[in-house]
Amino acid sequence: MSMKKCKVYLLIALLGLAFSACVYDFEAVEVIEEIPDTQVISFSETIIPIFESKCTSCHKVGGIKPVPDLTAANAYNSINSSTYINATTPENSLIYTKPSPDGSHSAKYTRQEAAFVLAWINQGAQDN
């Protein structure tokens, strides 16, 4: 084999190794459904399922963190206070900020779930 062919094969092999060593970490972009101003957010139909999927494994009577109790039967009464719901500045409500995607809680809402919780608080945090 000629020296020139050897160099070409070596170059091809090195380029192949270089490109196969590249790792791409693609982050899935969460598509957030816009919530129309006219859409009434139901506590029982929208917020409770979020709590059940993210919170009630710990936030229940006998759970790791029994307060607030976020089970369907007790969630509204448990969070209906200025500690958890800030009617003046809804985006500062603890029930929204702590488990938000950027919050400090170990269980986190998705961006869509956070949008629903905030919309519900903005609508007056009704027990509906």
Helices and strands as residue ranges (DSSP letters): H 3-20, I 43-47, H 48-54, H 75-79, G 90-92, H 94-97, H 111-122
